[in-house]
Amino acid sequence: MIVHVLPRYNAIPSSDDPSYATFCCSELLLYFPFRTPPNDIGSIDAEIIAHWEQKKGTYTPWHVHREIEKPQTPHTEDQTTPDIPPDSMQMNEWQILSQLHPGYNIAIDDLDMIGYRDFDANHNWSHNTIPPHLQETAINFIEFNHSTIQSEHHSFCNLPQDHTLSPTQNIAFTTIFSHFKTPSPKPPRKIIIQGTAGTGKSHLIKCLHHAFVENSPGNKNPLLLLAPTSLATFNINSLTIHSVLRIPIQTMHPLEGQPLLQLQEQLRHVEYILIDEMSFIGAKMLTRIGDRLREAFPLHRNAPFGNRSIIFVGDLGQLPPVKDIPLYAGTSRGTALWRSFDIFIILSTVFRQQGASLSQVAFRQILTNLRNGISTLEDWQHLMPRTSSSLTHEEQRTFEESMHLYAINNSVVLHNKKMLKKLNIPVAICSAEQQRQRTPTTMEDKHLPAKVLLCNEQKVMLTSNLWVHGGLVNGALGKVILMFYSIGSKPPELPSFVVVDFIQYKGTPWDISHPTYVPISPITRGARCQIPLQMAWALTIHKSQRMTLDKAIVDIDTKERQGLTFTAISRVRSLADIQINPTFPFSRIAEMHKNPYLKRRQQEESLLASKSMHENIL
């Protein structure tokens, strides 16, 4: 059907012309040629005009008094922590083209055209140089080689190379291991080990794991290591709480039947459960952990945590749980379980920001003050020379390959697109395939993006747990080496696989000459099949927790959220390793003490410290 659009006051065809029905709306006069007019408005011209005369009095154009949709507030990590950018950040081709019609006065950001450019569309995507024998093994490589849950539990039984412990680390180690060596029966322990950023928490956990493995017969290791996020599991080679304890993201129901028997069998040798990154654990999550452990150990279903010893490790001063309240807040069952912990140990030696120089001493004091919400004008004056506007061009160049940390997701997406454009390399738009017959298998891994932008040399992050033992976990960082499309296929189809260089990969080599190259194939989660990768020149500060970065450029935004600034700036080893962009006023950190959770957390730490004074450490 051809639609003719004329200005309102232009001459119009006569109503005597039987080939047209005329319709007048607020600013345009539309008239449509009907070969076979629809029955609801008449079959001949006279009927169409009569219907219009009857209805035009009640007709209101769609755009009159139409409410303008207000832009949504950008998501922050306090509200949600998606593993991937929202689909709305990737525009469909028709959406881009729709903005090009005359009279629509809006500038099209060329970042939205990435993937649609001429040299993207004309690139020969099926050209490749991968040897045939590697092509044959690539698609099923990870599925064929991934380890079982049992091997993941025993994957790093070797003693850490530097196995020395600080005095407070040694107290924590002795407290736990002495209890393990005490003959049964013995009451379970509830232990909290708190250490600020860089105090060697991961090192202590690895030493404990080695000691338990060395003193446990066969494959009956009684120490289970868990963490709330996949990236945290990689640091201590553990598993996620959700996957092991079968805790869904949304509503949790009691296990029964085969799933319950599998959980009980999997944990039958477990006596100690160590949970890392405790600041990410909220009161609701702790309730679920307690309920699931009572199911796992039915002989002790009336005892807290199924009568197991629980060890929490982390820092309450870092980022809080998402969509939950901190462990120490509220009056829920989770808070009551938290109150049952009776040993509190503080790791006081900072290893990440070591050094006796004046600059290192000042940096450690800045971090301490940021954590406690008592930053001084002197602290701010030490930080300001690290802003982009204060650094020389030579200094700024040393940060060109550095990770960018942002407070909100939208800033991460924007920076990643800018870096993608800067490569000036053909980019493939990978559109997800919908598998409507499939249903979600796990809440943790069901989300995949509708579109993924990929090109060679691109920094990427894995968005799903593919092989924990090999280090291929949600959050693992790498760089795209090559995308493999079979002959005749091209974007927006999915590539057969993408070769990514994961520096921390420690699994079976796919390519002997490049042992850290890994082929990543499309995976299916729920009803969607997609490549589990996303751009990673930038991350949210939330995702960076537990990382140690050689250099970082941080943007702490204008609003402080509990632990945000402290977590961002403490990712590096020295003040010279950080660039702050943009600058911020002194009031930005001077007012942190007003945060109600900060006061509540400090009260909780004072209470816990008094508990540790009354406890006789074994």
N, C-alpha and C positions, 0 to 999 in steps of 0.2 A: 504494500500500500504506500503510495507517495503522499507525503504531507507537505502542503504548501504553507509557508509562514509569511504573512504580510504585516507591515506596520498597521496600527489600529486605524489610521485615517486614510490609508491607501484606498483606491477604488477597488471594489469587489465585484465579482461576477453577479449578474442579475439572478434573482431567485427564480426567474423563468427558465433559467438554464437547468435542465433536468439532470445534468451530470454532477451537480454539486449540492452539498448540504453545507450551510454556513453556520459557524458557531463563533460567538463573540465572547472573549474572556477579557480580563482586566486590561492588559496591555497589548495583546496580540489578537489578530483575527485569523482563526484556523479554518481552512475548508478542505474537505477530504473528498476525493473522487471515489464514488462507490460503484463498483461493477455489480456486486451482489450485496446490497445493503443488509446489515444485520436485522433480524426479525424484531429485536426489542426496541428499535427506534423507527421502524417502518420499512416498507418495501418499495415505496415510491417517494419521489421528492416531496410531494405535498404532505405525506404522512410524517416525514422526517422534520419538515419545517413546523408542522402543527405540534409535534411533540416538543420541539425546542421552545416554541412560544409558551407552551404550558409549563415547562420546567424552569425556564430561565430566571424567573422571579426568586426561586429558592436556591439557585446555583451560586456557590461561592468558590472562586478560584483557589487552588490548593495552597498558593503562597500567601494569601491574605490572612493576616493575624496569625500566621504560623510561628510557633515558638522557635526561636533560634537555639539550637542544641549547644549547651555549654560544654567547653572542653573539660575532660576529666582531669582530676588531680593526678599527676604522675605517681605511679606505684613507688613506694619506698620499701626498703628491706624490712622495716617494722611491720608492714602490712602483708607482704607476701614475698617469697623467694623463688620465683619460677626459674627452672633450669635453662629456659630458652626465652628469647624475645617474643612478645605477643604477636599473633598472626597479623594484627592490625598494622604492625610496623613494616610489613611487606605488602606493597600495593600490587594489585592485579593489573594486567595490561589495560583492560577496559576502564579501570579507574583512572589510570594515567591519561589515557586518550580522552576520557570524558571531560578532563580539565582544559582541553585545548580548544573547545568550541568558542566562536566569537562572543564577546561580551562577558566572558567569565574572567574577570580581572584578578587572576591569582598567578603568582610566579611558581613555576614548576622547579622544584629543587632537583638539580641534576643527579643528586645521590639516589633519587627514586628511579632513575633511568638505568642504573647499573644492572646489567644482564640483558637490557633491551637495546644497547648500542649496536651500531653496525658491526664493529669488529667482535662483539659478543656473538651475534647471530651468524656471522659468516665464518667463524672459526671452525676448523676441521677437528671436531671433538673425538672422532674415532681414530685419529692418528695416535699411535703409541709405540713405545719401544720396549715394552716388558717382554722378557723371554717367555716362550710358550709354557715351559714347566712351572714358572711362577704364576702365570695366569690360571692354570688348572687348579692350583692349591689355594688361590687367594680367597675366593668367595666363601669357602667353608673353613678357612684357616682357624679362626677363633673358636668356632663351634667344635671343631675337632680337638683342639688343644687345651681348652679351658679346664681348670682344676676343679675337683670336688670340694665340698664344704670342709671335709676332714683335712685335706691337704692344705687348705687355706689357714686352718687353725695352727698348723705345725710348720708353716712356711719359713719362719725366721727363728730357728732354734739356736743359731750361732750367736755367741756372745758379741755385743757391739764392740767395734774395734777399740774405742776408748771407753772402757768399762768402769772407770773411776767415778765415784759418786761424791757429791758435795755433802757436808754434814747433815743438812736437812733432808736431802735425797736419801741418805743412808738411814736416817730415822724412819722414813716412810717405808723403805725396803725392808728393814729389820722388823718393823711392826707387822707387816703383812706376812713375810716369809716365816717368822717365828711362830705365828699363829698356825700357819700351814703345817709346820713340823710338830706342833703340839699334838699328842695322841688324842683320838676321839674317845668319848664324846666331848664336844667343846661348843660353847655358844657361838653363833655367827657374829661377825664384826660388821659394823656400819662405819665406814671410814671416808672422810673427805680430805683430799689432797689438793690444796689450792696453791697455784703458782702464777704469778703475773707473766706477761709475754716474755718468752726467751729464758725461762728458768729451768729448762731441761725436763719438761714433763714427758715428752716422747722418749727420751733417753732412759728415764726411770722405768717407763712401761716396758721397754724392750729388755732391760735387765731383769725385771720381774718375770717376764715371759720365758726368758732363757732359763732362769732358775727353776721355774715350775716344770718346764719340759725335761730338764736334766734330772729332776727328782721325781718323775712320774713314770711308772712302768708302761711300756707299750704306747698305745695311742690314747691313753686315759688321762690327758691333761685336764686338771680340775679348774684351770683358769680360763674363762671365756672373755675375750676382748670385744667390746662393742663401741660404736660411735653413732651419733645422730645423723651425720652426713657422710656421703660417699667419699668426699675429699678427705675428711678426717680419718676414715678407715685406712686410706692409703698410707698416711703418716705412721701408723702403728701396725699396719697389715692386719686389720681386724675386719669385721663385718658390720653392716648397719643394724641398728636396733630393729627397724621395721622388717628386714628380711629374715633375721634369725627368730625373733619372737612373733613373727606373723602379725604385726600390728599395722592395720590399715591407716591411711591418711585421714579418712573420715570416720564413720561409725564403726565401733569395734563390737563384735559379738563373741561369746565364748566358743572356743574350738570344740569340735566333737568328731568322732569317727576317725578316719585315717589321718587327717591333718593333726589331730591331737596326739595320736600314737607316734607320729613321726617326730613331733616336737619333744615328747617325753623321751624317745629313744636318742635323739640328737643330744640332749642335755643330761643324760643319766649320770655322766661322770663329773658334771660341773658342781663345784663347791664354792667357787669365787667368781663373781661377775664384775669386771672392771669396765666402767663407762667413761669414755673420754669426752672432752668438750661439754662439761656439765652446764655451762651457761646457756647452751641451746636447749636444755631439757626444761620443760615447764611443769607446772603442778599437774596438769591433765595428763601429760605424757608419763610422769612418774606413777600416777595411778594405774595407767594401762600396763606399765612394766610390772608393777606389783601384782596385778590381777593375772597376767599371763604366766608369771613365774609360779604362782600358786596352782595354776592348772598344770604346769610342767612337772611339778613335784606334788602329786596328789596326797602322799602320806603326810605332807606338811601344809595342806591347803589352808589351814587356819592360822598359820604363822606368816608374818610379814615377809614378802619376797620368797615364799616357799622355804623359809629357814636357810637361805643361802647368804653368804657374806657378800656385801655390796661395797664396791670402792668407786667413788666418784673422783674424777680428776679434771681440773680445768681452772678457770678464773671467772668468778662471778662479776668481775669488773669489765668483762668484755661483752660482746653483743648478746642481747637477751633472746629468749625463744620467740619464734614467729607464731602469731595467732594463739598465744598461750600466755600465762602470767608466770613470772619468775617463781622458782621453787619456794622462796621465802615469803611470798606475798599471798594474801588470801587466807581462807579457813577451810580449804577443801581437804579431801582424803590425801591428795598428793602432798599438801603441805604438812599434814600429820605424819606421813611417812618420812618426809625430810627431817622432821624434828626427832625422829628415832635414831639418827646418826649420832654416834657418841665419841668419835675420835676426829680431831681436826688438826691437820699438819700443814704448815705453810712452808713452801719452798722459797727460800730467801735469796739464793745466789742467782744473779742474772748472767746467763752465758751469751745470749745473742748480742747484747750491747756491752761486751767486755772492754776493758782498757782503763788505765789510770790517768790518761791525759785529761786536761781540763775540759776539752770539748766532750769527751765521753761521759765524764762525771756530770756535766751540765745536761747532756742528752738524757741520761738515766733519771735525773731529777725532773726534767720536763715531763717525761712519761709518767713518773709517779704522781706528779701534780695533776696531769690530765686525767689519770685514772680516778683520783680522789676528788676531782672537781674543785681544786684549789689553785688553779693556774695563776701565775703572777704576771705583772707587766714585764718583768725581766725574762720570763719564759717566752712571752710573745715576741719580745725584741730579739731573742735567739732564733726564733722560727722565721721571722720576716726576711732575713737575708737568703732564705731558701726558696723564696717565691720566684716565679718565672721572670718577673720584671727586674729582679735584683741580680740574677745570674748573668754572667758573661755569655757571649755566643758560643765560646769554646766549651763552657760548662754545660750549656743547654744541649749541645751536640752529643755529649756523653749520655744523655737520657733518651736519645732517639729511638732506641730499641727497647726501652723500659716499659714495664707494665703500668697502665693507667688504672687508678682506682677511683670509682665514683660512688656517691651516696645513693643515687637512684638509677633504675634500669634504663630509662629513656636516654640518659647521658651516655651510658655504655653503648647502646645501639647506635647513636649518632657518631660517636668516635670510631667505632668499628667500621661503619660505612665510609667514613672519610679515609681511613687507612686502606680500605679495600680499593677505593677509587685511586688513591695515590700510587698503588702498584702499577696501574696502567696495563693490566693484563686481562685477556678475555675472561669473563666471569660467567659461570653456569648457574642458571636458576633451576634448582632441583625441586620439583613439585611432588608432594607426597602422593602416593597411591592409596586410595581408599579400599580397604578390605571389609566390605559391609557384612560379610558373613562372620567375621571374627568379633569376639567380645574381649574386654579388658581382662588380663590375667593378674596383674598386680597394680595396686594404686600407685606404687612408687615409680614405676617405669612406663606408665601408659601414655605420658604426654610427649609428643614429638611435634615439631613445627610443620606448618602447612608448606612453607617454602624455606629452602636453605640456599644461601649464596656461597659458592665455592670457586676457588681458583688456585693455581699453583702459587707457592710461596706464602700462602695465607696462614696466619696464626689461628689455631682452632682449639676448641675445648670439646672433649667428649661429653655427651649429655645422657649417657646411660651406663650402667654397670655391665660390661661385657666379659671381663675376665679379671677378677679381683687379684688373684695370685700373680698375674702378669703385670699388674699396675694399670690395667685398662678400666678405670673407675670413672663414675660421673664426676667431672671436674678435672680429669687429667689433661694437661696441656701439650700441644704438639704443633707441627707445621706441615701443611699439605705439600707433598712432593709431586704427586701425579694423580690425575683422575682418569680412570679407565672406562671408556665407552666401547661397547662392541660395535662391529661394523653395521652401519645403517641406523644407529641410535644417536640421539643428541638431546640437549636440553629442550624443553623442561622435563624430559624423561630422567629417571634416576640413573646415575652411573652404576656399572656393575660392582665397582668398589673404588675406594679412594685410598691411596698410599699415604700414610701420615708418619712423620718422624716423631715418635714419643721418646724424649730423652730418658725418661725414667722407666721405660719399658724393660722388664726383666724376665719375660717369658721366652718360650722357644723361638729362635730366629726364623723368620719367613724367608729372608734373603741373607745368606751367610756373609756377603760382602757389606751389608748394611744391617747389623743386628737390631737396630732400634726402629727399623721401618716395619710398619704394621698395616696390612690391608683391612680397611673398614668397609663392610658391606651394608646395604640397607637392612634394617630390622623392622619387625612388626610389633607394635604395642597397641593393643585394643583393635581399633578399626583402621589404623593408619600405618603405612609402610614408608620409612624415610631413612636417610643417612643421619646417624646420631651425632652430628657435629654442629657447632656454631662458631661464629667469629669470636676471637679472644685476644685482640690487642688490648682490650680493657675488660675489667671485672668490677662487680660491685664489691664494696668493702666487706660486705657480709660473706661473700665467697672467699675472700682472701684470708679470713681468720684461720690461723694455724700455719699460714705460709711464712717462709722467710725469703725475702726478695733481695737480690743484689742491689737493685735500684728501683725506685717507684716514683711516679708522678701522681699526686693525690689531689682530689677535689672533695672537700668535706661539706660542700653545700652551705646553705645559710642557716640551717636549723640543726641543732644538736639533738641526737637521740642517744639513749644510754649506750656508752662505750664506743660510739662511732669514731670520734676523733682519735681516741687512744688506740683503738684497734688499727686504724689506718696508718698512723705515724709509727707505730711499733713494729711494722712489718720489716723494717730495714735495720741494719746493724749500727749505723752511725748517722748523724745529722747530714753529713756530706752525701749520703746515698738517697736523699729525698729531695724532690722538687714539689713545691706547693703551687697549685694553679687552679683557680685564681687566688689572689690575696684575700685576707679576711680581717675585719677589725678586732681589736682587743676584746670588745664586748662579746664577741662570738664564743670565746672560751671563758671569759670572766663570769658569765652567767650560768655556767654549767651546774653550779651548786644548787640552783633552783629546781633541778629535776627531782620530782618526788621519789622516784625509784632509787636515785643515788643515795638519798638520806636513808631510805629503808634498807638498802644493801649494806651501807656502812654500819647500821645498827645490827644487822644480821652477822656481819663479820666480827663485830665486838662480842656478840653472844657466842659465836663458834669459838673464838679465841679463848673465852672463859671455860668452855668445855674442855679444850685441849689441856688446860692447866690442871684440871681435876682428874685427868685420865693417866693411869700408870702405864706408860709405854712398855710393851714386853721387850 
